[in-house]
Amino acid sequence: MAKNYSDGFVADGPLLFISGQVPEAPDGSVAEGDAVAQTRQVFRNIEAVLGAHGADIRHLVKVNYYLRHIADLQSVRQVLREFLVHEPRPAATLVEVTGLADSRFLVEVDGVACLPREPGGER
């Protein structure tokens, strides 16, 4: 299986540092249930941040994943295959943590994007 990340990445352009995104929707509700639903909401939030800066998911160059339970890794990978479909994929780090800002959160993701120099452009 192909990796969900790149081993290294060279970025050339303005960088956008994305704060940790949690599974909370814009209306304040938390994606309940499992790591799949929560990771999907996290990536929807990341897409919104990127979109506000004229970028999209293809512009991510580095992501850090924080999981409450390493056993959720396969669920998270399932969602990554849905969102990170373009090559090259961002470089990545995964860390299991004992807790996040809210006890309902199972996953949090922060990242760095290389913004396009022109609207709709490549990274």
C-alpha positions, 0 to 999 in steps of 0.5 A, spaced: 500 500 500 502 506 498 504 511 504 499 516 506 505 521 507 511 523 503 518 522 506 520 529 505 518 535 501 521 541 498 516 547 498 517 554 495 512 559 496 508 563 502 507 558 508 500 557 511 501 554 518 494 551 520 492 551 528 490 544 531 483 542 528 479 538 532 472 534 530 468 540 532 463 543 526 462 550 525 456 550 529 459 547 535 457 540 535 462 535 535 462 529 531 460 523 535 462 516 535 468 514 532 475 516 529 472 516 522 467 521 523 471 525 527 477 525 522 472 527 516 470 533 520 477 535 522 479 534 514 473 538 513 475 544 518 482 544 514 479 544 507 475 550 510 482 554 513 485 552 506 479 555 502 479 561 506 487 562 504 486 561 496 488 554 497 486 546 497 488 540 500 493 539 495 497 545 498 498 541 504 506 540 505 506 537 513 501 534 517 501 532 525 496 527 527 495 527 534 491 520 536 488 519 543 488 511 541 493 508 537 488 503 535 484 508 531 490 509 526 487 504 521 480 508 521 484 515 520 488 512 514 481 510 511 479 517 511 486 519 509 485 515 503 479 519 502 482 526 502 489 526 501 488 523 493 494 527 490 501 526 489 505 528 493 502 527 499 504 531 505 510 529 510 507 527 516 508 525 524 503 521 528 503 521 536 499 518 541 497 523 546 493 521 553 488 527 552 486 533 547 482 539 549 476 536 550 475 529 552 470 527 546 476 529 541 479 522 539 483 526 534 487 533 532 491 535 526 495 541 525 499 542 518 503 547 514 501 548 507 505 552 501 500 557 498 499 558 491 503 564 488 496 565 483 489 563 485 488 556 483 495 554 482 500 549 484 504 549 490 
